[in-house]
Amino acid sequence: MILIADSGSTKTDWCIVDKGQLVQQVYTKGTNPFFQSEEEISNEVGSALLPQLGKYTIDAVYFYGAGCAFPDKIETVHKAISKHINAKIEVSTDMLAAARGLCGHQPGIACIMGTGSNSCYYDGEEIVENISPLGFILGDEGSGAVLGKLLVGDILKNQITPALKEKFLKQFNLTPGEIIDRVYRQPFPNRFLASLSPFLVQNIEEPEIHSLILDSFKAFFKRNVMQYDYKNNKVHIIGSVAHYYKEILFEAASEMNIELGTVIKSPMKGLISYHN
């Protein structure tokens, strides 16, 4: 029996799998060793996941997570999980989860567009090219966090209509001062900014909102995808942003002459198949 985890900065999807069949699915808070200590990750595993695993004997854990691209960060997550689960544990980046979940054992360009964004060229087994996402301050184009950042930036600099600005502040019960505090002084500003993106979905027919999303998606393609051999490979994308903004995503791809393949919300079904 194996445990597969797909962890972003917002949530972690844990699936208990037996002989290729999903037995149980558990959701906990997101894990990112760039923002969390070993103790914090361990506490989340112990309090939110472990009680759900009581009756199962886990032989192996395959953990794919945001921020798990460097040896020290991989070790942090490995130690946090091993405190609670005595099994073979492999920790890899969420980008590898996307690639394996989207492409299986076939080569292709795989992307993530969720709270953060990322991309790679995958040879069917491993990632062979990766443009660094750089996080929501320097990169993460097209992600929920960046869309939220662009939205509040436009709101606070009066780049959208007064009516839309008032609607936003009222809907989220926020003041300009509170927004600044949440972004610059409180933990997990990326999660906060991504949590604002539903406003974009709700008002997607507004010209300035449509343009904001379209331009960010085009920036994602230009600054990331177009550095791979995109003319000879389809581009496959997972993530909540890709799923909910699919229509504008295809519009942006068309304008950039990029052919999209699979666009899905989660890689888990593909990961179960891969590990089977």
Buried (B, 14 or more C-beta within 10 A) or exposed (E): BBBBBBBBBBBBBBBBBEEEEEEBEBEBBBBBBEBBEBEBBBBBBBEBBBEBBEEEEBEBBBBBBBBBBEEEBBBBBBBBBBBEBEBEBEBBBBBBBBBBBBBBEEBBBBBBBBBBBBBBBBBEEEBEEBBEBBBBEEBBBBBBBBBBBBBBEBBEEEEBEEEBBEBBBEEBEBEEEEBEEBBEEEEBBBBBBBBBBBBBEEBBEBEEBBEBBBBBBBBBBBBBBBEBEBEEBBBBBBBBBBBBBBEBBBBBBEEBEBEBBBBBBBBBEBBBEBBE
